[in-house]
Amino acid sequence: MEIAVHFYSYFKELTGCTRTTVTLAPDCSIADLMKQLIGLFPKLAAMQNSTLIAVGVDYQTRSYRLQEGDEVSLFPPVQGG
Amino acid sequence: MKRQLTIAAEPIDEAGLLSKRKVSENMGAAVYFLGVVRGQEDNKTIRAIEYESFHQMAEHQFNLLFDQLEKRWPIESVRLVHRIGRVLVNEPSLWVEVVAPHRGEAFAACQWLIDEMKRVVPIWKRPVP
């Protein structure tokens, strides 16, 4: 399945893009996606523990099972205000 | 609970917001907070802060916070404006108002909302030297 991944804040600099598409086997989790993304964008590895992950507009944990059509967003801790 | 949320690049119109305040007869407190860009960030002088948001998710997360706010306190209304894009030093980036029956719950709700916003709403800032 194909999963669209969006990057926000300085994750755009770390990856050099705002968006990418990753092909994963069915029933993969966000943890599986993260492994693949770190292979593609090694600079994300240092941010692993603080990376926030959303599917659509809701936060999800690394155990979340991805489904075809999911839009994943990765970003650093938020800083509004 | 009435709610009004604005996430936009336009300067925050404090006078306009205050002129539209509505407080019903049973309400005894209107608390508002103005967040202003400081001239220093991490001990460095800056000219501005550039705010970026994941707009659709930010709106959704704010509304989830408003849902919780409504369950925790007897709030009549909440209005929140967050500016995005470049905000110069001394200019406001955040305006929050809570109207409630008593000051205790109005202060508590306003403080809680801002604290939670800084934890979950996807808005980021980048200092501009």
N, CA and C atoms of all chains as a GROMACS GRO file, in nm:
protein
  630
    1MET      N    1   0.084  -0.120   0.000
    1MET     CA    2   0.000   0.000   0.000
    1MET      C    3   0.087   0.124   0.000
    2GLU      N    4   0.030   0.232  -0.053
    2GLU     CA    5   0.104   0.358  -0.059
    2GLU      C    6   0.055   0.452   0.050
    3ILE      N    7   0.151   0.508   0.122
    3ILE     CA    8   0.118   0.601   0.231
    3ILE      C    9   0.186   0.735   0.203
    4ALA      N   10   0.106   0.840   0.205
    4ALA     CA   11   0.161   0.975   0.188
    4ALA      C   12   0.209   1.025   0.323
    5VAL      N   13   0.328   1.084   0.324
    5VAL     CA   14   0.384   1.136   0.448
    5VAL      C   15   0.418   1.284   0.430
    6HIS      N   16   0.372   1.366   0.523
    6HIS     CA   17   0.397   1.510   0.519
    6HIS      C   18   0.492   1.548   0.633
    7PHE      N   19   0.578   1.646   0.607
    7PHE     CA   20   0.672   1.693   0.709
    7PHE      C   21   0.643   1.840   0.739
    8TYR      N   22   0.655   1.873   0.868
    8TYR     CA   23   0.632   2.012   0.910
    8TYR      C   24   0.750   2.064   0.990
    9SER      N   25   0.754   2.198   1.002
    9SER     CA   26   0.857   2.268   1.077
    9SER      C   27   0.995   2.228   1.025
   10TYR      N   28   1.094   2.212   1.114
   10TYR     CA   29   1.230   2.185   1.065
   10TYR      C   30   1.248   2.042   1.014
   11PHE      N   31   1.145   1.961   1.024
   11PHE     CA   32   1.153   1.829   0.960
   11PHE      C   33   1.162   1.843   0.807
   12LYS      N   34   1.112   1.956   0.756
   12LYS     CA   35   1.124   1.981   0.611
   12LYS      C   36   1.271   1.999   0.573
   13GLU      N   37   1.348   2.065   0.662
   13GLU     CA   38   1.491   2.081   0.636
   13GLU      C   39   1.564   1.947   0.652
   14LEU      N   40   1.525   1.872   0.754
   14LEU     CA   41   1.593   1.744   0.780
   14LEU      C   42   1.575   1.646   0.662
   15THR      N   43   1.459   1.654   0.599
   15THR     CA   44   1.430   1.559   0.490
   15THR      C   45   1.452   1.621   0.351
   16GLY      N   46   1.454   1.752   0.346
   16GLY     CA   47   1.469   1.819   0.217
   16GLY      C   48   1.342   1.819   0.134
   17CYS      N   49   1.229   1.789   0.196
   17CYS     CA   50   1.102   1.790   0.121
   17CYS      C   51   0.986   1.815   0.218
   18THR      N   52   0.872   1.847   0.162
   18THR     CA   53   0.752   1.867   0.245
   18THR      C   54   0.664   1.743   0.245
   19ARG      N   55   0.689   1.653   0.149
   19ARG     CA   56   0.598   1.539   0.133
   19ARG      C   57   0.671   1.428   0.060
   20THR      N   58   0.639   1.304   0.095
   20THR     CA   59   0.690   1.190   0.020
   20THR      C   60   0.585   1.079   0.022
   21THR      N   61   0.607   0.980  -0.060
   21THR     CA   62   0.516   0.865  -0.061
   21THR      C   63   0.598   0.739  -0.035
   22VAL      N   64   0.548   0.655   0.055
   22VAL     CA   65   0.621   0.534   0.092
   22VAL      C   66   0.533   0.413   0.060
   23THR      N   67   0.594   0.311   0.003
   23THR     CA   68   0.519   0.187  -0.024
   23THR      C   69   0.549   0.086   0.087
   24LEU      N   70   0.443   0.038   0.149
   24LEU     CA   71   0.456  -0.055   0.262
   24LEU      C   72   0.371  -0.179   0.236
   25ALA      N   73   0.409  -0.290   0.300
   25ALA     CA   74   0.326  -0.411   0.294
   25ALA      C   75   0.198  -0.386   0.373
   26PRO      N   76   0.090  -0.458   0.338
   26PRO     CA   77  -0.036  -0.441   0.414
   26PRO      C   78  -0.014  -0.471   0.563
   27ASP      N   79  -0.093  -0.404   0.645
   27ASP     CA   80  -0.092  -0.426   0.790
   27ASP      C   81   0.035  -0.375   0.860
   28CYS      N   82   0.109  -0.289   0.794
   28CYS     CA   83   0.226  -0.231   0.860
   28CYS      C   84   0.183  -0.125   0.962
   29SER      N   85   0.268  -0.104   1.059
   29SER     CA   86   0.239  -0.004   1.163
   29SER      C   87   0.318   0.124   1.135
   30ILE      N   88   0.290   0.225   1.217
   30ILE     CA   89   0.368   0.348   1.206
   30ILE      C   90   0.514   0.320   1.239
   31ALA      N   91   0.540   0.227   1.332
   31ALA     CA   92   0.679   0.192   1.363
   31ALA      C   93   0.750   0.140   1.238
   32ASP      N   94   0.682   0.058   1.160
   32ASP     CA   95   0.741   0.008   1.034
   32ASP      C   96   0.768   0.124   0.938
   33LEU      N   97   0.671   0.213   0.931
   33LEU     CA   98   0.687   0.331   0.844
   33LEU      C   99   0.809   0.413   0.887
   34MET      N  100   0.824   0.431   1.018
   34MET     CA  101   0.936   0.511   1.069
   34MET      C  102   1.070   0.448   1.030
   35LYS      N  103   1.078   0.315   1.038
   35LYS     CA  104   1.204   0.248   0.999
   35LYS      C  105   1.238   0.280   0.854
   36GLN      N  106   1.136   0.273   0.770
   36GLN     CA  107   1.159   0.299   0.628
   36GLN      C  108   1.197   0.446   0.604
   37LEU      N  109   1.130   0.535   0.676
   37LEU     CA  110   1.159   0.678   0.659
   37LEU      C  111   1.300   0.713   0.705
   38ILE      N  112   1.344   0.649   0.814
   38ILE     CA  113   1.480   0.677   0.863
   38ILE      C  114   1.583   0.623   0.764
   39GLY      N  115   1.549   0.515   0.695
   39GLY     CA  116   1.637   0.467   0.588
   39GLY      C  117   1.646   0.568   0.475
   40LEU      N  118   1.534   0.632   0.442
   40LEU     CA  119   1.532   0.731   0.334
   40LEU      C  120   1.590   0.865   0.378
   41PHE      N  121   1.563   0.901   0.504
   41PHE     CA  122   1.604   1.032   0.557
   41PHE      C  123   1.675   1.010   0.690
   42PRO      N  124   1.805   0.975   0.687
   42PRO     CA  125   1.876   0.937   0.810
   42PRO      C  126   1.874   1.044   0.920
   43LYS      N  127   1.860   1.173   0.881
   43LYS     CA  128   1.860   1.279   0.983
   43LYS      C  129   1.739   1.270   1.076
   44LEU      N  130   1.637   1.197   1.036
   44LEU     CA  131   1.520   1.181   1.124
   44LEU      C  132   1.552   1.094   1.245
   45ALA      N  133   1.658   1.013   1.235
   45ALA     CA  134   1.689   0.916   1.342
   45ALA      C  135   1.713   0.987   1.475
   46ALA      N  136   1.784   1.100   1.470
   46ALA     CA  137   1.818   1.170   1.594
   46ALA      C  138   1.693   1.227   1.662
   47MET      N  139   1.585   1.242   1.586
   47MET     CA  140   1.462   1.303   1.639
   47MET      C  141   1.357   1.199   1.679
   48GLN      N  142   1.394   1.072   1.670
   48GLN     CA  143   1.294   0.965   1.688
   48GLN      C  144   1.211   0.980   1.815
   49ASN      N  145   1.280   1.008   1.927
   49ASN     CA  146   1.209   1.008   2.056
   49ASN      C  147   1.114   1.126   2.072
   50SER      N  148   1.141   1.235   2.001
   50SER     CA  149   1.054   1.352   2.018
   50SER      C  150   0.959   1.373   1.900
   51THR      N  151   0.967   1.288   1.798
   51THR     CA  152   0.880   1.304   1.682
   51THR      C  153   0.733   1.282   1.718
   52LEU      N  154   0.649   1.376   1.677
   52LEU     CA  155   0.503   1.358   1.693
   52LEU      C  156   0.446   1.310   1.561
   53ILE      N  157   0.348   1.222   1.571
   53ILE     CA  158   0.295   1.157   1.451
   53ILE      C  159   0.143   1.170   1.449
   54ALA      N  160   0.091   1.214   1.335
   54ALA     CA  161  -0.054   1.222   1.319
   54ALA      C  162  -0.095   1.143   1.196
   55VAL      N  163  -0.213   1.085   1.203
   55VAL     CA  164  -0.276   1.028   1.084
   55VAL      C  165  -0.402   1.110   1.061
   56GLY      N  166  -0.408   1.174   0.946
   56GLY     CA  167  -0.515   1.273   0.927
   56GLY      C  168  -0.490   1.389   1.021
   57VAL      N  169  -0.589   1.418   1.107
   57VAL     CA  170  -0.573   1.531   1.200
   57VAL      C  171  -0.568   1.485   1.346
   58ASP      N  172  -0.545   1.354   1.367
   58ASP     CA  173  -0.538   1.301   1.503
   58ASP      C  174  -0.402   1.239   1.531
   59TYR      N  175  -0.354   1.258   1.655
   59TYR     CA  176  -0.228   1.196   1.695
   59TYR      C  177  -0.246   1.044   1.701
   60GLN      N  178  -0.139   0.973   1.666
   60GLN     CA  179  -0.141   0.827   1.677
   60GLN      C  180  -0.008   0.779   1.734
   61THR      N  181  -0.011   0.660   1.792
   61THR     CA  182   0.112   0.601   1.846
   61THR      C  183   0.177   0.515   1.739
   62ARG      N  184   0.298   0.469   1.771
   62ARG     CA  185   0.373   0.390   1.672
   62ARG      C  186   0.311   0.252   1.648
   63SER      N  187   0.220   0.210   1.733
   63SER     CA  188   0.156   0.079   1.711
   63SER      C  189   0.036   0.088   1.616
   64TYR      N  190  -0.005   0.206   1.579
   64TYR     CA  191  -0.120   0.224   1.490
   64TYR      C  192  -0.098   0.150   1.358
   65ARG      N  193  -0.197   0.072   1.317
   65ARG     CA  194  -0.190  -0.004   1.190
   65ARG      C  195  -0.237   0.085   1.075
   66LEU      N  196  -0.150   0.105   0.982
   66LEU     CA  197  -0.181   0.193   0.869
   66LEU      C  198  -0.274   0.126   0.770
   67GLN      N  199  -0.352   0.210   0.704
   67GLN     CA  200  -0.443   0.161   0.600
   67GLN      C  201  -0.420   0.242   0.472
   68GLU      N  202  -0.449   0.177   0.362
   68GLU     CA  203  -0.436   0.244   0.232
   68GLU      C  204  -0.510   0.378   0.237
   69GLY      N  205  -0.444   0.481   0.189
   69GLY     CA  206  -0.508   0.613   0.187
   69GLY      C  207  -0.477   0.698   0.308
   70ASP      N  208  -0.415   0.639   0.412
   70ASP     CA  209  -0.382   0.720   0.530
   70ASP      C  210  -0.283   0.830   0.491
   71GLU      N  211  -0.303   0.947   0.548
   71GLU     CA  212  -0.210   1.059   0.530
   71GLU      C  213  -0.140   1.078   0.664
   72VAL      N  214  -0.011   1.054   0.665
   72VAL     CA  215   0.067   1.062   0.789
   72VAL      C  216   0.144   1.194   0.792
   73SER      N  217   0.149   1.255   0.908
   73SER     CA  218   0.229   1.377   0.923
   73SER      C  219   0.328   1.357   1.035
   74LEU      N  220   0.451   1.401   1.014
   74LEU     CA  221   0.556   1.393   1.115
   74LEU      C  222   0.605   1.534   1.145
   75PHE      N  223   0.623   1.560   1.274
   75PHE     CA  224   0.671   1.694   1.310
   75PHE      C  225   0.733   1.693   1.449
   76PRO      N  226   0.812   1.797   1.479
   76PRO     CA  227   0.874   1.807   1.611
   76PRO      C  228   0.772   1.858   1.713
   77PRO      N  229   0.811   1.862   1.842
   77PRO     CA  230   0.719   1.915   1.943
   77PRO      C  231   0.665   2.052   1.904
   78VAL      N  232   0.539   2.076   1.939
   78VAL     CA  233   0.472   2.198   1.895
   78VAL      C  234   0.511   2.314   1.986
   79GLN      N  235   0.494   2.437   1.938
   79GLN     CA  236   0.544   2.555   2.011
   79GLN      C  237   0.454   2.676   1.993
   80GLY      N  238   0.324   2.655   1.989
   80GLY     CA  239   0.236   2.769   1.965
   80GLY      C  240   0.241   2.872   2.077
   81GLY      N  241   0.181   2.987   2.051
   81GLY     CA  242   0.170   3.089   2.154
   81GLY      C  243   0.265   3.204   2.132
   82MET      N  244  -2.159   2.611   2.501
   82MET     CA  245  -2.049   2.708   2.504
   82MET      C  246  -2.025   2.762   2.363
   83LYS      N  247  -2.024   2.893   2.353
   83LYS     CA  248  -1.992   2.953   2.222
   83LYS      C  249  -1.841   2.949   2.202
   84ARG      N  250  -1.800   2.920   2.081
   84ARG     CA  251  -1.657   2.916   2.052
   84ARG      C  252  -1.628   2.987   1.921
   85GLN      N  253  -1.516   3.056   1.922
   85GLN     CA  254  -1.474   3.126   1.801
   85GLN      C  255  -1.323   3.108   1.788
   86LEU      N  256  -1.281   3.053   1.676
   86LEU     CA  257  -1.140   3.024   1.655
   86LEU      C  258  -1.094   3.088   1.524
   87THR      N  259  -0.982   3.157   1.532
   87THR     CA  260  -0.923   3.216   1.411
   87THR      C  261  -0.774   3.186   1.410
   88ILE      N  262  -0.728   3.124   1.303
   88ILE     CA  263  -0.584   3.103   1.283
   88ILE      C  264  -0.554   3.171   1.150
   89ALA      N  265  -0.485   3.283   1.154
   89ALA     CA  266  -0.471   3.363   1.032
   89ALA      C  267  -0.345   3.449   1.036
   90ALA      N  268  -0.307   3.496   0.920
   90ALA     CA  269  -0.185   3.578   0.910
   90ALA      C  270  -0.210   3.725   0.942
   91GLU      N  271  -0.336   3.767   0.942
   91GLU     CA  272  -0.365   3.908   0.965
   91GLU      C  273  -0.332   3.948   1.109
   92PRO      N  274  -0.288   4.073   1.129
   92PRO     CA  275  -0.263   4.120   1.266
   92PRO      C  276  -0.388   4.104   1.353
   93ILE      N  277  -0.364   4.079   1.482
   93ILE     CA  278  -0.476   4.061   1.576
   93ILE      C  279  -0.536   4.197   1.607
   94ASP      N  280  -0.665   4.209   1.583
   94ASP     CA  281  -0.737   4.336   1.603
   94ASP      C  282  -0.799   4.333   1.743
   95GLU      N  283  -0.718   4.374   1.842
   95GLU     CA  284  -0.766   4.368   1.981
   95GLU      C  285  -0.890   4.453   2.002
   96ALA      N  286  -0.887   4.574   1.948
   96ALA     CA  287  -1.001   4.664   1.969
   96ALA      C  288  -1.129   4.604   1.909
   97GLY      N  289  -1.114   4.545   1.792
   97GLY     CA  290  -1.230   4.484   1.727
   97GLY      C  291  -1.282   4.365   1.807
   98LEU      N  292  -1.191   4.286   1.861
   98LEU     CA  293  -1.232   4.171   1.942
   98LEU      C  294  -1.304   4.217   2.068
   99LEU      N  295  -1.247   4.318   2.134
   99LEU     CA  296  -1.309   4.366   2.259
   99LEU      C  297  -1.447   4.426   2.232
  100SER      N  298  -1.460   4.494   2.117
  100SER     CA  299  -1.590   4.558   2.087
  100SER      C  300  -1.699   4.454   2.061
  101LYS      N  301  -1.657   4.331   2.026
  101LYS     CA  302  -1.757   4.226   1.997
  101LYS      C  303  -1.780   4.134   2.117
  102ARG      N  304  -1.723   4.169   2.232
  102ARG     CA  305  -1.741   4.083   2.350
  102ARG      C  306  -1.888   4.079   2.390
  103LYS      N  307  -1.934   3.956   2.420
  103LYS     CA  308  -2.071   3.940   2.468
  103LYS      C  309  -2.066   3.865   2.600
  104VAL      N  310  -2.127   3.925   2.702
  104VAL     CA  311  -2.129   3.863   2.835
  104VAL      C  312  -2.273   3.866   2.884
  105SER      N  313  -2.331   3.750   2.909
  105SER     CA  314  -2.472   3.748   2.950
  105SER      C  315  -2.485   3.784   3.099
  106GLU      N  316  -2.607   3.802   3.144
  106GLU     CA  317  -2.631   3.854   3.280
  106GLU      C  318  -2.578   3.761   3.390
  107ASN      N  319  -2.571   3.632   3.363
  107ASN     CA  320  -2.527   3.538   3.468
  107ASN      C  321  -2.375   3.522   3.475
  108MET      N  322  -2.305   3.589   3.388
  108MET     CA  323  -2.159   3.574   3.385
  108MET      C  324  -2.093   3.685   3.466
  109GLY      N  325  -1.992   3.649   3.544
  109GLY     CA  326  -1.925   3.748   3.629
  109GLY      C  327  -1.779   3.771   3.596
  110ALA      N  328  -1.726   3.697   3.497
  110ALA     CA  329  -1.583   3.710   3.469
  110ALA      C  330  -1.554   3.697   3.320
  111ALA      N  331  -1.476   3.789   3.271
  111ALA     CA  332  -1.421   3.778   3.135
  111ALA      C  333  -1.270   3.795   3.148
  112VAL      N  334  -1.198   3.686   3.123
  112VAL     CA  335  -1.052   3.690   3.134
  112VAL      C  336  -0.996   3.682   2.994
  113TYR      N  337  -0.900   3.771   2.964
  113TYR     CA  338  -0.834   3.751   2.835
  113TYR      C  339  -0.684   3.761   2.848
  114PHE      N  340  -0.615   3.690   2.759
  114PHE     CA  341  -0.469   3.683   2.761
  114PHE      C  342  -0.418   3.725   2.624
  115LEU      N  343  -0.311   3.803   2.628
  115LEU     CA  344  -0.247   3.845   2.504
  115LEU      C  345  -0.102   3.796   2.507
  116GLY      N  346  -0.067   3.714   2.411
  116GLY     CA  347   0.071   3.667   2.400
  116GLY      C  348   0.144   3.755   2.299
  117VAL      N  349   0.258   3.810   2.340
  117VAL     CA  350   0.332   3.907   2.257
  117VAL      C  351   0.470   3.851   2.227
  118VAL      N  352   0.518   3.876   2.108
  118VAL     CA  353   0.652   3.827   2.068
  118VAL      C  354   0.759   3.906   2.144
  119ARG      N  355   0.842   3.832   2.216
  119ARG     CA  356   0.954   3.894   2.290
  119ARG      C  357   1.071   3.923   2.197
  120GLY      N  358   1.154   4.019   2.236
  120GLY     CA  359   1.270   4.057   2.155
  120GLY      C  360   1.388   3.965   2.171
  121GLN      N  361   1.376   3.867   2.261
  121GLN     CA  362   1.485   3.771   2.279
  121GLN      C  363   1.429   3.630   2.281
  122GLU      N  364   1.502   3.542   2.217
  122GLU     CA  365   1.465   3.400   2.215
  122GLU      C  366   1.594   3.322   2.236
  123ASP      N  367   1.596   3.238   2.340
  123ASP     CA  368   1.718   3.163   2.375
  123ASP      C  369   1.839   3.257   2.388
  124ASN      N  370   1.816   3.368   2.458
  124ASN     CA  371   1.923   3.467   2.486
  124ASN      C  372   1.979   3.534   2.361
  125LYS      N  373   1.907   3.527   2.250
  125LYS     CA  374   1.951   3.596   2.129
  125LYS      C  375   1.845   3.699   2.089
  126THR      N  376   1.893   3.815   2.044
  126THR     CA  377   1.800   3.920   2.000
  126THR      C  378   1.738   3.879   1.866
  127ILE      N  379   1.609   3.896   1.858
  127ILE     CA  380   1.540   3.862   1.732
  127ILE      C  381   1.456   3.980   1.686
  128ARG      N  382   1.417   3.978   1.558
  128ARG     CA  383   1.330   4.083   1.502
  128ARG      C  384   1.185   4.038   1.496
  129ALA      N  385   1.167   3.907   1.486
  129ALA     CA  386   1.030   3.855   1.466
  129ALA      C  387   1.030   3.704   1.492
  130ILE      N  388   0.910   3.650   1.493
  130ILE     CA  389   0.895   3.504   1.493
  130ILE      C  390   0.807   3.466   1.376
  131GLU      N  391   0.850   3.364   1.305
  131GLU     CA  392   0.772   3.311   1.193
  131GLU      C  393   0.694   3.190   1.246
  132TYR      N  394   0.562   3.201   1.243
  132TYR     CA  395   0.478   3.090   1.289
  132TYR      C  396   0.428   3.009   1.171
  133GLU      N  397   0.436   2.878   1.187
  133GLU     CA  398   0.386   2.784   1.085
  133GLU      C  399   0.281   2.695   1.151
  134SER      N  400   0.176   2.662   1.080
  134SER     CA  401   0.078   2.568   1.137
  134SER      C  402   0.044   2.459   1.036
  135PHE      N  403   0.001   2.349   1.089
  135PHE     CA  404  -0.067   2.245   1.010
  135PHE      C  405  -0.214   2.278   1.032
  136HIS      N  406  -0.265   2.363   0.943
  136HIS     CA  407  -0.389   2.436   0.970
  136HIS      C  408  -0.508   2.346   1.006
  137GLN      N  409  -0.532   2.246   0.922
  137GLN     CA  410  -0.650   2.161   0.943
  137GLN      C  411  -0.642   2.087   1.077
  138MET      N  412  -0.523   2.038   1.109
  138MET     CA  413  -0.507   1.966   1.236
  138MET      C  414  -0.512   2.062   1.353
  139ALA      N  415  -0.455   2.182   1.335
  139ALA     CA  416  -0.458   2.281   1.444
  139ALA      C  417  -0.603   2.314   1.479
  140GLU      N  418  -0.686   2.336   1.378
  140GLU     CA  419  -0.828   2.365   1.404
  140GLU      C  420  -0.895   2.249   1.478
  141HIS      N  421  -0.866   2.128   1.433
  141HIS     CA  422  -0.926   2.009   1.495
  141HIS      C  423  -0.881   1.997   1.640
  142GLN      N  424  -0.751   2.014   1.665
  142GLN     CA  425  -0.700   1.999   1.802
  142GLN      C  426  -0.753   2.110   1.893
  143PHE      N  427  -0.764   2.231   1.840
  143PHE     CA  428  -0.825   2.338   1.921
  143PHE      C  429  -0.969   2.300   1.958
  144ASN      N  430  -1.042   2.247   1.863
  144ASN     CA  431  -1.182   2.212   1.892
  144ASN      C  432  -1.192   2.098   1.993
  145LEU      N  433  -1.096   2.004   1.990
  145LEU     CA  434  -1.094   1.899   2.093
  145LEU      C  435  -1.068   1.961   2.231
  146LEU      N  436  -0.978   2.061   2.234
  146LEU     CA  437  -0.951   2.129   2.362
  146LEU      C  438  -1.075   2.205   2.410
  147PHE      N  439  -1.144   2.270   2.316
  147PHE     CA  440  -1.268   2.341   2.354
  147PHE      C  441  -1.371   2.243   2.410
  148ASP      N  442  -1.377   2.123   2.350
  148ASP     CA  443  -1.470   2.020   2.402
  148ASP      C  444  -1.438   1.988   2.547
  149GLN      N  445  -1.310   1.971   2.576
  149GLN     CA  446  -1.268   1.939   2.713
  149GLN      C  447  -1.294   2.057   2.807
  150LEU      N  448  -1.268   2.176   2.757
  150LEU     CA  449  -1.290   2.298   2.835
  150LEU      C  450  -1.436   2.306   2.881
  151GLU      N  451  -1.523   2.276   2.786
  151GLU     CA  452  -1.667   2.282   2.813
  151GLU      C  453  -1.710   2.179   2.919
  152LYS      N  454  -1.642   2.063   2.919
  152LYS     CA  455  -1.676   1.960   3.018
  152LYS      C  456  -1.624   1.995   3.157
  153ARG      N  457  -1.511   2.066   3.163
  153ARG     CA  458  -1.446   2.090   3.291
  153ARG      C  459  -1.496   2.213   3.364
  154TRP      N  460  -1.537   2.316   3.289
  154TRP     CA  461  -1.578   2.442   3.352
  154TRP      C  462  -1.707   2.494   3.288
  155PRO      N  463  -1.785   2.571   3.365
  155PRO     CA  464  -1.912   2.625   3.309
  155PRO      C  465  -1.888   2.751   3.226
  156ILE      N  466  -1.817   2.734   3.119
  156ILE     CA  467  -1.777   2.849   3.038
  156ILE      C  468  -1.890   2.890   2.944
  157GLU      N  469  -1.916   3.019   2.936
  157GLU     CA  470  -2.018   3.066   2.842
  157GLU      C  471  -1.960   3.079   2.700
  158SER      N  472  -1.836   3.130   2.692
  158SER     CA  473  -1.777   3.145   2.559
  158SER      C  474  -1.626   3.142   2.567
  159VAL      N  475  -1.567   3.098   2.458
  159VAL     CA  476  -1.422   3.107   2.442
  159VAL      C  477  -1.395   3.162   2.302
  160ARG      N  478  -1.303   3.258   2.297
  160ARG     CA  479  -1.259   3.309   2.167
  160ARG      C  480  -1.107   3.302   2.165
  161LEU      N  481  -1.052   3.253   2.055
  161LEU     CA  482  -0.907   3.239   2.046
  161LEU      C  483  -0.861   3.279   1.906
  162VAL      N  484  -0.760   3.362   1.902
  162VAL     CA  485  -0.699   3.403   1.775
  162VAL      C  486  -0.550   3.371   1.782
  163HIS      N  487  -0.500   3.294   1.688
  163HIS     CA  488  -0.356   3.269   1.680
  163HIS      C  489  -0.308   3.315   1.544
  164ARG      N  490  -0.208   3.401   1.548
  164ARG     CA  491  -0.154   3.453   1.423
  164ARG      C  492  -0.048   3.357   1.370
  165ILE      N  493  -0.041   3.342   1.240
  165ILE     CA  494   0.067   3.266   1.178
  165ILE      C  495   0.140   3.357   1.079
  166GLY      N  496   0.250   3.306   1.025
  166GLY     CA  497   0.333   3.391   0.941
  166GLY      C  498   0.427   3.474   1.028
  167ARG      N  499   0.479   3.582   0.973
  167ARG     CA  500   0.579   3.662   1.045
  167ARG      C  501   0.512   3.760   1.141
  168VAL      N  502   0.550   3.750   1.269
  168VAL     CA  503   0.497   3.841   1.371
  168VAL      C  504   0.616   3.914   1.432
  169LEU      N  505   0.617   4.046   1.420
  169LEU     CA  506   0.729   4.127   1.468
  169LEU      C  507   0.731   4.134   1.620
  170VAL      N  508   0.849   4.161   1.673
  170VAL     CA  509   0.865   4.182   1.818
  170VAL      C  510   0.768   4.290   1.865
  171ASN      N  511   0.709   4.267   1.980
  171ASN     CA  512   0.609   4.356   2.042
  171ASN      C  513   0.469   4.340   1.984
  172GLU      N  514   0.455   4.264   1.878
  172GLU     CA  515   0.321   4.242   1.823
  172GLU      C  516   0.260   4.117   1.886
  173PRO      N  517   0.127   4.114   1.901
  173PRO     CA  518   0.063   3.996   1.959
  173PRO      C  519   0.053   3.880   1.860
  174SER      N  520   0.081   3.761   1.912
  174SER     CA  521   0.068   3.640   1.832
  174SER      C  522  -0.052   3.556   1.876
  175LEU      N  523  -0.099   3.582   1.998
  175LEU     CA  524  -0.208   3.500   2.054
  175LEU      C  525  -0.301   3.587   2.136
  176TRP      N  526  -0.430   3.565   2.117
  176TRP     CA  527  -0.531   3.634   2.198
  176TRP      C  528  -0.634   3.530   2.238
  177VAL      N  529  -0.657   3.519   2.368
  177VAL     CA  530  -0.753   3.419   2.419
  177VAL      C  531  -0.846   3.488   2.517
  178GLU      N  532  -0.975   3.460   2.507
  178GLU     CA  533  -1.072   3.516   2.601
  178GLU      C  534  -1.165   3.406   2.648
  179VAL      N  535  -1.188   3.404   2.779
  179VAL     CA  536  -1.282   3.308   2.838
  179VAL      C  537  -1.383   3.386   2.921
  180VAL      N  538  -1.510   3.358   2.900
  180VAL     CA  539  -1.617   3.420   2.980
  180VAL      C  540  -1.683   3.311   3.063
  181ALA      N  541  -1.690   3.335   3.195
  181ALA     CA  542  -1.742   3.233   3.288
  181ALA      C  543  -1.817   3.301   3.401
  182PRO      N  544  -1.889   3.225   3.482
  182PRO     CA  545  -1.963   3.287   3.593
  182PRO      C  546  -1.872   3.352   3.697
  183HIS      N  547  -1.756   3.290   3.725
  183HIS     CA  548  -1.668   3.339   3.831
  183HIS      C  549  -1.524   3.347   3.782
  184ARG      N  550  -1.445   3.434   3.850
  184ARG     CA  551  -1.308   3.456   3.803
  184ARG      C  552  -1.221   3.331   3.815
  185GLY      N  553  -1.244   3.251   3.920
  185GLY     CA  554  -1.159   3.134   3.941
  185GLY      C  555  -1.162   3.040   3.822
  186GLU      N  556  -1.282   3.010   3.777
  186GLU     CA  557  -1.293   2.917   3.664
  186GLU      C  558  -1.249   2.983   3.533
  187ALA      N  559  -1.269   3.114   3.521
  187ALA     CA  560  -1.226   3.183   3.398
  187ALA      C  561  -1.073   3.183   3.388
  188PHE      N  562  -1.005   3.217   3.501
  188PHE     CA  563  -0.858   3.214   3.500
  188PHE      C  564  -0.807   3.073   3.475
  189ALA      N  565  -0.866   2.976   3.548
  189ALA     CA  566  -0.818   2.837   3.538
  189ALA      C  567  -0.835   2.785   3.396
  190ALA      N  568  -0.950   2.812   3.337
  190ALA     CA  569  -0.978   2.761   3.203
  190ALA      C  570  -0.886   2.826   3.099
  191CYS      N  571  -0.862   2.954   3.113
  191CYS     CA  572  -0.776   3.026   3.019
  191CYS      C  573  -0.634   2.971   3.027
  192GLN      N  574  -0.585   2.956   3.151
  192GLN     CA  575  -0.449   2.903   3.170
  192GLN      C  576  -0.437   2.760   3.115
  193TRP      N  577  -0.536   2.679   3.146
  193TRP     CA  578  -0.534   2.539   3.099
  193TRP      C  579  -0.534   2.534   2.947
  194LEU      N  580  -0.616   2.617   2.885
  194LEU     CA  581  -0.627   2.614   2.739
  194LEU      C  582  -0.492   2.650   2.674
  195ILE      N  583  -0.426   2.750   2.727
  195ILE     CA  584  -0.297   2.791   2.669
  195ILE      C  585  -0.192   2.683   2.691
  196ASP      N  586  -0.189   2.627   2.812
  196ASP     CA  587  -0.092   2.519   2.841
  196ASP      C  588  -0.113   2.401   2.746
  197GLU      N  589  -0.238   2.362   2.728
  197GLU     CA  590  -0.268   2.246   2.642
  197GLU      C  591  -0.240   2.278   2.495
  198MET      N  592  -0.269   2.403   2.456
  198MET     CA  593  -0.237   2.443   2.319
  198MET      C  594  -0.089   2.422   2.290
  199LYS      N  595  -0.005   2.460   2.386
  199LYS     CA  596   0.139   2.448   2.366
  199LYS      C  597   0.185   2.302   2.366
  200ARG      N  598   0.097   2.212   2.406
  200ARG     CA  599   0.131   2.069   2.410
  200ARG      C  600   0.083   1.995   2.286
  201VAL      N  601  -0.032   2.033   2.233
  201VAL     CA  602  -0.092   1.949   2.128
  201VAL      C  603  -0.126   2.018   1.995
  202VAL      N  604  -0.136   2.150   1.994
  202VAL     CA  605  -0.180   2.214   1.869
  202VAL      C  606  -0.058   2.234   1.777
  203PRO      N  607  -0.064   2.179   1.654
  203PRO     CA  608   0.053   2.183   1.567
  203PRO      C  609   0.080   2.321   1.505
  204ILE      N  610   0.144   2.402   1.587
  204ILE     CA  611   0.193   2.534   1.544
  204ILE      C  612   0.338   2.541   1.592
  205TRP      N  613   0.424   2.588   1.505
  205TRP     CA  614   0.567   2.596   1.538
  205TRP      C  615   0.615   2.737   1.514
  206LYS      N  616   0.724   2.770   1.585
  206LYS     CA  617   0.780   2.905   1.565
  206LYS      C  618   0.927   2.896   1.529
  207ARG      N  619   0.967   2.993   1.449
  207ARG     CA  620   1.107   3.001   1.406
  207ARG      C  621   1.150   3.147   1.426
  208PRO      N  622   1.247   3.169   1.515
  208PRO     CA  623   1.292   3.306   1.538
  208PRO      C  624   1.357   3.365   1.414
  209VAL      N  625   1.333   3.493   1.390
  209VAL     CA  626   1.394   3.563   1.277
  209VAL      C  627   1.498   3.661   1.333
  210PRO      N  628   1.628   3.637   1.310
  210PRO     CA  629   1.731   3.723   1.370
  210PRO      C  630   1.725   3.866   1.316
   0.00000   0.00000   0.00000
